């Protein structure tokens, strides 16, 4: 009986704080390696969409490459071939990485 009380006291003594510290550490790791980079990437994409310019090479969410011909409030006219223009929502426009490296 005496041995059982010693085991129960040892298990319940400092376990609560170590569990709390471990949970805070896991949340901090997830924040710095997952949440923060994703928020940063979303801000970069929003800044890109806000600063769109005519003649800029872009990619649509569907994977269509083209150049911006007109910019309206919520839509963009993209020329994908000579005399072929499509109207695309601004939220589905991304930067063309190949055009930026040239």
C-alpha angles and dihedrals in degrees: 000000000000092000091052092055091051091053093048093049092048093050096049099040107082102358096100096058095044090051091050092048091049092051092049090049092050091049091048091051092049091048095051097041102036117012101040097049091047092052090048091051092049090052091051091051092047090049090050092051091048092053099046115149134196111262094027118136113238142168123226123223087256091059099256115147119213149128126263114250102169136011121208131174100280102357139061129207108224124192109215097174135000107303092356112114130172131191112231133181113250091234091065096054121103134177118269103235093194092056092050094054094053 
